[in-house]
Amino acid sequence: MGLRGIGEATIARVLELNLPDFEPLAFFPETTEGDWAPHLDWLKPKAMDPASGNLYFPMQSYVVRTPHHTILIDGCVGNHKDRPHRPNWHMKSDTRYFDVLASHGLAVEDIDYVMCTHMHVDHVGWNTQLINGRWVPTFPNAQYVFSKKEHDYWAAMHVETALPHIADSVLPIVEAGRALMVTSDHALDDTVWLEPTPGHTPDHFAVRLSSAGEEAVFSGDLMHAPIQCRHPEWRARPDYDVPQARATRRSFLERYCDTDTLVCTAHFPLPSAGHIVPHGDVFDFRYDSQDW
């Protein structure tokens, strides 16, 4: 796996899993088989497995290296996490995540900031690792950038109904004093800042990167699959505020359509990054031509 340059910065992908685990009608519960039929020819085999008909959702982090900082965006699934609802995530114990980091010349100690676009289970898992029976920060020298509003919502939910991923992957970061609580328009510096993109969760944010005249944006889960470029009105099952998520998606697509900004998605099929382009009165996703 290589690097993608953005001005004086670089982007690397840390791929943890890439499996066709998501059934389309379950994940997009307001759709029918007829809604999907016109799209099957371009979705298969890259975005949709021809055998099962399920969608590929890569689980991955991005590492951004600027002249000032090394930043990890989103924390994937993690190891030793109790996730029985997803058998391929449940109690994993492989070394792939660390191996990919190492292939980029990185150790966990090298990460300065971990940015969590939101606090769903597949975006916080590697925040922590299990050592001697305790959940401790995986990246010991990093500050973990959390939206305070997002954190407070999930922490309150956890008090009412225990949420394992909050207990094992979020609260230990706060207890260790490694959480940097911010608003969702926080700026790290003039190269990296947050862009509010609420709806999928209460205070979801995207991450902007600007360096030497080049631009990228890390979109998190404001959209999950390229079909949502054609159908930004399709709600994903986990969306918290459906009307707001729809409005955020369309606004994001309009903002970056026909621009040079590289859009790095969380779950689009590999290579997951590209550009928003027009498609009639909606949009399409043109995958990045660079091999990384």
C-alpha positions as a Markdown table, in Angstrom:
| # | Residue | x | y | z |
|---|---|---|---|---|
| 1 | Met | 0.0 | 0.0 | 0.0 |
| 2 | Gly | 1.4 | 3.4 | -1.1 |
| 3 | Leu | 1.0 | 7.0 | -0.3 |
| 4 | Arg | -1.1 | 9.7 | -1.9 |
| 5 | Gly | 0.3 | 13.2 | -2.0 |
| 6 | Ile | -1.7 | 16.3 | -1.2 |
| 7 | Gly | 0.6 | 19.2 | -1.5 |
| 8 | Glu | 3.3 | 18.8 | 1.3 |
| 9 | Ala | 1.1 | 16.2 | 3.1 |
| 10 | Thr | 0.6 | 12.5 | 2.4 |
| 11 | Ile | -2.4 | 10.1 | 2.9 |
| 12 | Ala | -2.1 | 6.4 | 3.6 |
| 13 | Arg | -4.8 | 3.8 | 4.0 |
| 14 | Val | -4.8 | 1.3 | 6.9 |
| 15 | Leu | -7.2 | -1.4 | 5.7 |
| 16 | Glu | -8.4 | -3.7 | 8.4 |
| 17 | Leu | -11.2 | -5.7 | 6.7 |
| 18 | Asn | -12.9 | -5.8 | 3.3 |
| 19 | Leu | -15.7 | -8.2 | 3.2 |
| 20 | Pro | -19.2 | -8.3 | 1.6 |
| 21 | Asp | -21.0 | -8.3 | 5.0 |
| 22 | Phe | -23.8 | -5.8 | 4.4 |
| 23 | Glu | -27.2 | -6.9 | 2.9 |
| 24 | Pro | -28.5 | -4.0 | 0.8 |
| 25 | Leu | -32.2 | -4.0 | 1.8 |
| 26 | Ala | -31.3 | -4.3 | 5.5 |
| 27 | Phe | -28.7 | -1.5 | 5.4 |
| 28 | Phe | -30.9 | 0.8 | 3.3 |
| 29 | Pro | -34.3 | -0.2 | 4.7 |
| 30 | Glu | -36.5 | 2.0 | 2.7 |
| 31 | Thr | -35.3 | 0.5 | -0.6 |
| 32 | Thr | -36.7 | -2.4 | -2.6 |
| 33 | Glu | -35.1 | -4.9 | -5.0 |
| 34 | Gly | -36.6 | -2.8 | -7.8 |
| 35 | Asp | -34.7 | 0.3 | -6.6 |
| 36 | Trp | -31.4 | -1.6 | -6.9 |
| 37 | Ala | -32.1 | -3.3 | -10.2 |
| 38 | Pro | -31.0 | -0.4 | -12.5 |
| 39 | His | -27.7 | -0.2 | -10.6 |
| 40 | Leu | -26.5 | -3.8 | -10.4 |
| 41 | Asp | -24.4 | -3.6 | -13.6 |
| 42 | Trp | -22.1 | -0.9 | -12.3 |
| 43 | Leu | -22.2 | -2.0 | -8.6 |
| 44 | Lys | -21.0 | -5.5 | -9.4 |
| 45 | Pro | -18.3 | -6.8 | -8.7 |
| 46 | Lys | -16.5 | -3.9 | -7.0 |
| 47 | Ala | -19.2 | -2.6 | -4.7 |
| 48 | Met | -21.5 | -5.6 | -4.6 |
| 49 | Asp | -20.5 | -9.3 | -4.3 |
| 50 | Pro | -22.0 | -11.1 | -7.3 |
| 51 | Ala | -22.4 | -14.3 | -5.3 |
| 52 | Ser | -24.1 | -13.1 | -2.2 |
| 53 | Gly | -25.5 | -9.8 | -3.5 |
| 54 | Asn | -24.1 | -8.1 | -0.4 |
| 55 | Leu | -22.2 | -4.8 | -0.3 |
| 56 | Tyr | -18.5 | -4.4 | 0.3 |
| 57 | Phe | -17.8 | -1.9 | 3.1 |
| 58 | Pro | -14.1 | -1.7 | 3.7 |
| 59 | Met | -13.1 | -1.1 | 7.3 |
| 60 | Gln | -10.2 | 1.3 | 7.2 |
| 61 | Ser | -8.4 | 4.2 | 8.8 |
| 62 | Tyr | -6.5 | 7.0 | 7.0 |
| 63 | Val | -3.2 | 8.3 | 8.2 |
| 64 | Val | -2.4 | 11.9 | 7.2 |
| 65 | Arg | 1.2 | 13.1 | 7.6 |
| 66 | Thr | 1.7 | 16.9 | 7.4 |
| 67 | Pro | 4.9 | 18.8 | 8.0 |
| 68 | His | 3.6 | 19.3 | 11.6 |
| 69 | His | 1.6 | 16.2 | 12.7 |
| 70 | Thr | 0.8 | 12.5 | 12.0 |
| 71 | Ile | -2.9 | 12.0 | 12.3 |
| 72 | Leu | -5.1 | 8.9 | 12.3 |
| 73 | Ile | -8.6 | 9.4 | 11.1 |
| 74 | Asp | -11.1 | 6.8 | 12.5 |
| 75 | Gly | -10.3 | 3.7 | 14.4 |
| 76 | Cys | -12.0 | 0.8 | 12.6 |
| 77 | Val | -13.1 | -2.4 | 14.5 |
| 78 | Gly | -10.2 | -3.4 | 16.8 |
| 79 | Asn | -9.2 | -6.6 | 18.5 |
| 80 | His | -10.6 | -8.5 | 21.4 |
| 81 | Lys | -13.9 | -6.5 | 21.2 |
| 82 | Asp | -17.2 | -8.2 | 22.1 |
| 83 | Arg | -19.2 | -7.7 | 18.9 |
| 84 | Pro | -21.4 | -10.8 | 18.5 |
| 85 | His | -23.8 | -9.0 | 16.1 |
| 86 | Arg | -20.9 | -9.0 | 13.5 |
| 87 | Pro | -19.1 | -12.4 | 13.5 |
| 88 | Asn | -16.2 | -11.1 | 11.5 |
| 89 | Trp | -15.6 | -8.3 | 14.0 |
| 90 | His | -16.2 | -10.4 | 17.1 |
| 91 | Met | -13.1 | -11.0 | 19.3 |
| 92 | Lys | -10.7 | -10.5 | 16.5 |
| 93 | Ser | -7.0 | -11.3 | 17.3 |
| 94 | Asp | -5.1 | -10.8 | 14.1 |
| 95 | Thr | -2.1 | -8.5 | 13.6 |
| 96 | Arg | -3.2 | -7.0 | 10.3 |
| 97 | Tyr | -3.8 | -3.4 | 11.5 |
| 98 | Phe | -0.4 | -3.1 | 13.1 |
| 99 | Asp | 1.2 | -4.8 | 10.1 |
| 100 | Val | -0.2 | -2.2 | 7.7 |
| 101 | Leu | 0.9 | 0.6 | 10.0 |
| 102 | Ala | 4.3 | -0.9 | 10.0 |
| 103 | Ser | 4.3 | -1.1 | 6.2 |
| 104 | His | 3.9 | 2.6 | 6.2 |
| 105 | Gly | 6.9 | 3.0 | 8.5 |
| 106 | Leu | 4.7 | 3.8 | 11.5 |
| 107 | Ala | 4.4 | 2.5 | 15.1 |
| 108 | Val | 1.6 | 3.3 | 17.4 |
| 109 | Glu | 3.9 | 5.8 | 19.2 |
| 110 | Asp | 4.2 | 7.9 | 16.1 |
| 111 | Ile | 0.6 | 9.0 | 16.0 |
| 112 | Asp | 0.0 | 12.6 | 17.3 |
| 113 | Tyr | -3.7 | 12.8 | 16.9 |
| 114 | Val | -6.6 | 10.4 | 16.5 |
| 115 | Met | -9.7 | 12.0 | 15.0 |
| 116 | Cys | -13.0 | 10.2 | 15.4 |
| 117 | Thr | -15.5 | 11.4 | 12.9 |
| 118 | His | -18.2 | 9.9 | 15.0 |
| 119 | Met | -18.6 | 7.2 | 17.7 |
| 120 | His | -20.1 | 4.2 | 16.0 |
| 121 | Val | -18.6 | 0.9 | 16.7 |
| 122 | Asp | -16.6 | 0.5 | 13.5 |
| 123 | His | -14.9 | 3.9 | 13.9 |
| 124 | Val | -13.6 | 3.7 | 17.5 |
| 125 | Gly | -12.3 | 0.1 | 17.9 |
| 126 | Trp | -8.6 | 0.7 | 17.6 |
| 127 | Asn | -8.8 | 3.6 | 20.0 |
| 128 | Thr | -7.9 | 1.1 | 22.7 |
| 129 | Gln | -6.3 | -2.3 | 23.0 |
| 130 | Leu | -6.5 | -4.9 | 25.7 |
| 131 | Ile | -3.3 | -5.2 | 27.8 |
| 132 | Asn | -3.2 | -7.2 | 31.0 |
| 133 | Gly | -7.0 | -7.2 | 31.2 |
| 134 | Arg | -7.4 | -3.4 | 30.8 |
| 135 | Trp | -8.4 | -1.2 | 27.9 |
| 136 | Val | -5.7 | 1.3 | 27.3 |
| 137 | Pro | -5.1 | 3.8 | 24.5 |
| 138 | Thr | -3.6 | 2.1 | 21.5 |
| 139 | Phe | -1.7 | 5.3 | 20.5 |
| 140 | Pro | 0.0 | 6.3 | 23.8 |
| 141 | Asn | 1.3 | 9.7 | 22.6 |
| 142 | Ala | -1.8 | 10.8 | 20.8 |
| 143 | Gln | -4.6 | 13.2 | 21.7 |
| 144 | Tyr | -7.9 | 11.8 | 20.7 |
| 145 | Val | -10.1 | 14.5 | 19.1 |
| 146 | Phe | -13.7 | 13.9 | 20.1 |
| 147 | Ser | -16.7 | 16.1 | 19.5 |
| 148 | Lys | -17.9 | 16.9 | 23.0 |
| 149 | Lys | -21.5 | 16.9 | 21.8 |
| 150 | Glu | -21.0 | 13.5 | 20.2 |
| 151 | His | -19.3 | 12.1 | 23.3 |
| 152 | Asp | -21.9 | 13.5 | 25.7 |
| 153 | Tyr | -24.7 | 11.9 | 23.7 |
| 154 | Trp | -23.2 | 8.4 | 23.6 |
| 155 | Ala | -22.0 | 8.6 | 27.2 |
| 156 | Ala | -25.5 | 9.4 | 28.3 |
| 157 | Met | -26.9 | 6.6 | 26.2 |
| 158 | His | -24.4 | 4.2 | 27.8 |
| 159 | Val | -25.7 | 5.2 | 31.2 |
| 160 | Glu | -29.2 | 4.2 | 30.2 |
| 161 | Thr | -28.3 | 1.1 | 28.2 |
| 162 | Ala | -24.8 | -0.4 | 28.3 |
| 163 | Leu | -23.0 | 0.1 | 25.0 |
| 164 | Pro | -19.9 | -2.2 | 24.8 |
| 165 | His | -18.1 | 0.0 | 22.3 |
| 166 | Ile | -18.4 | 3.1 | 24.4 |
| 167 | Ala | -17.3 | 1.1 | 27.5 |
| 168 | Asp | -14.2 | -0.4 | 25.8 |
| 169 | Ser | -13.2 | 2.1 | 23.1 |
| 170 | Val | -14.3 | 5.6 | 24.2 |
| 171 | Leu | -14.6 | 5.9 | 28.0 |
| 172 | Pro | -11.1 | 4.5 | 28.6 |
| 173 | Ile | -9.6 | 7.3 | 26.5 |
| 174 | Val | -11.4 | 9.9 | 28.6 |
| 175 | Glu | -10.3 | 8.2 | 31.8 |
| 176 | Ala | -6.7 | 8.1 | 30.6 |
| 177 | Gly | -6.8 | 11.9 | 30.1 |
| 178 | Arg | -6.1 | 11.5 | 26.3 |
| 179 | Ala | -9.4 | 13.0 | 25.0 |
| 180 | Leu | -9.4 | 16.5 | 23.4 |
| 181 | Met | -13.0 | 17.6 | 23.5 |
| 182 | Val | -13.8 | 20.0 | 20.7 |
| 183 | Thr | -16.7 | 21.5 | 18.7 |
| 184 | Ser | -17.2 | 20.0 | 15.2 |
| 185 | Asp | -15.7 | 23.1 | 13.5 |
| 186 | His | -12.4 | 22.8 | 15.4 |
| 187 | Ala | -9.2 | 23.7 | 13.6 |
| 188 | Leu | -6.0 | 21.8 | 14.4 |
| 189 | Asp | -4.0 | 24.3 | 12.3 |
| 190 | Asp | -4.2 | 25.9 | 8.9 |
| 191 | Thr | -3.7 | 22.5 | 7.3 |
| 192 | Val | -6.2 | 20.3 | 9.1 |
| 193 | Trp | -9.6 | 21.3 | 10.4 |
| 194 | Leu | -13.1 | 19.8 | 11.0 |
| 195 | Glu | -16.2 | 20.4 | 9.0 |
| 196 | Pro | -19.6 | 19.8 | 10.7 |
| 197 | Thr | -21.6 | 17.1 | 8.9 |
| 198 | Pro | -24.3 | 16.1 | 11.4 |
| 199 | Gly | -27.2 | 13.7 | 10.8 |
| 200 | His | -25.6 | 10.2 | 10.7 |
| 201 | Thr | -24.9 | 10.8 | 14.3 |
| 202 | Pro | -25.6 | 13.9 | 16.5 |
| 203 | Asp | -22.3 | 15.7 | 15.8 |
| 204 | His | -20.6 | 13.7 | 13.0 |
| 205 | Phe | -17.7 | 15.7 | 11.4 |
| 206 | Ala | -15.7 | 15.4 | 8.3 |
| 207 | Val | -11.9 | 16.3 | 8.3 |
| 208 | Arg | -10.5 | 18.8 | 5.8 |
| 209 | Leu | -6.9 | 18.8 | 4.6 |
| 210 | Ser | -5.3 | 21.7 | 2.6 |
| 211 | Ser | -1.6 | 21.8 | 1.7 |
| 212 | Ala | 0.2 | 23.8 | -1.0 |
| 213 | Gly | -2.9 | 24.5 | -3.0 |
| 214 | Glu | -4.3 | 20.9 | -2.9 |
| 215 | Glu | -7.3 | 19.8 | -1.0 |
| 216 | Ala | -8.8 | 16.6 | 0.5 |
| 217 | Val | -11.8 | 15.8 | 2.7 |
| 218 | Phe | -12.4 | 12.7 | 4.8 |
| 219 | Ser | -16.1 | 12.1 | 4.7 |
| 220 | Gly | -16.6 | 9.5 | 7.5 |
| 221 | Asp | -20.1 | 8.0 | 7.3 |
| 222 | Leu | -22.2 | 10.8 | 5.9 |
| 223 | Met | -22.5 | 8.4 | 3.0 |
| 224 | His | -21.6 | 4.7 | 3.0 |
| 225 | Ala | -21.8 | 3.5 | -0.6 |
| 226 | Pro | -21.4 | 5.0 | -4.1 |
| 227 | Ile | -25.2 | 4.4 | -4.7 |
| 228 | Gln | -25.8 | 7.3 | -2.3 |
| 229 | Cys | -24.2 | 9.7 | -4.9 |
| 230 | Arg | -27.0 | 8.6 | -7.3 |
| 231 | His | -29.5 | 8.5 | -4.5 |
| 232 | Pro | -28.5 | 10.9 | -1.7 |
| 233 | Glu | -32.1 | 10.6 | -0.3 |
| 234 | Trp | -31.5 | 6.9 | 0.6 |
| 235 | Arg | -31.2 | 6.6 | 4.3 |
| 236 | Ala | -28.7 | 4.3 | 5.9 |
| 237 | Arg | -30.2 | 2.2 | 8.7 |
| 238 | Pro | -27.9 | 3.7 | 11.4 |
| 239 | Asp | -28.7 | 7.4 | 10.5 |
| 240 | Tyr | -29.6 | 9.2 | 13.7 |
| 241 | Asp | -31.6 | 12.2 | 12.2 |
| 242 | Val | -32.8 | 11.1 | 8.8 |
| 243 | Pro | -33.9 | 14.5 | 7.4 |
| 244 | Gln | -30.6 | 16.1 | 8.6 |
| 245 | Ala | -28.5 | 13.2 | 7.2 |
| 246 | Arg | -30.2 | 13.6 | 3.8 |
| 247 | Ala | -29.6 | 17.3 | 3.8 |
| 248 | Thr | -26.0 | 16.9 | 4.9 |
| 249 | Arg | -25.3 | 14.4 | 2.2 |
| 250 | Arg | -26.7 | 16.5 | -0.6 |
| 251 | Ser | -25.0 | 19.6 | 0.7 |
| 252 | Phe | -21.7 | 17.8 | 0.8 |
| 253 | Leu | -22.1 | 16.4 | -2.7 |
| 254 | Glu | -23.0 | 19.8 | -4.1 |
| 255 | Arg | -20.1 | 21.4 | -2.3 |
| 256 | Tyr | -17.4 | 19.1 | -3.7 |
| 257 | Cys | -19.0 | 18.3 | -7.1 |
| 258 | Asp | -16.7 | 19.2 | -10.0 |
| 259 | Thr | -13.9 | 20.4 | -7.7 |
| 260 | Asp | -10.3 | 19.2 | -7.4 |
| 261 | Thr | -10.9 | 18.1 | -3.7 |
| 262 | Leu | -10.1 | 14.5 | -3.2 |
| 263 | Val | -12.9 | 12.8 | -1.3 |
| 264 | Cys | -11.7 | 10.0 | 1.0 |
| 265 | Thr | -14.6 | 7.9 | 2.0 |
| 266 | Ala | -14.7 | 5.4 | 4.9 |
| 267 | His | -16.6 | 2.6 | 3.3 |
| 268 | Phe | -16.8 | 3.0 | -0.5 |
| 269 | Pro | -15.1 | 0.0 | -2.3 |
| 270 | Leu | -11.4 | 0.3 | -2.7 |
| 271 | Pro | -9.6 | 2.5 | -3.5 |
| 272 | Ser | -12.4 | 4.4 | -1.6 |
| 273 | Ala | -11.1 | 7.9 | -2.7 |
| 274 | Gly | -12.0 | 10.0 | -5.7 |
| 275 | His | -14.0 | 13.0 | -6.9 |
| 276 | Ile | -17.6 | 13.9 | -6.9 |
| 277 | Val | -18.9 | 14.5 | -10.5 |
| 278 | Pro | -22.3 | 15.4 | -11.9 |
| 279 | His | -24.7 | 12.7 | -13.1 |
| 280 | Gly | -27.8 | 14.4 | -14.5 |
| 281 | Asp | -29.4 | 16.1 | -11.6 |
| 282 | Val | -27.6 | 13.9 | -9.1 |
| 283 | Phe | -24.0 | 12.8 | -8.7 |
| 284 | Asp | -21.4 | 10.1 | -9.3 |
| 285 | Phe | -18.1 | 9.1 | -7.9 |
| 286 | Arg | -15.0 | 9.0 | -10.1 |
| 287 | Tyr | -12.3 | 6.9 | -8.4 |
| 288 | Asp | -8.9 | 8.3 | -7.9 |
| 289 | Ser | -6.6 | 7.4 | -10.8 |
| 290 | Gln | -3.5 | 7.2 | -8.6 |
| 291 | Asp | -2.4 | 3.8 | -7.4 |
| 292 | Trp | -2.2 | 3.9 | -3.6 |
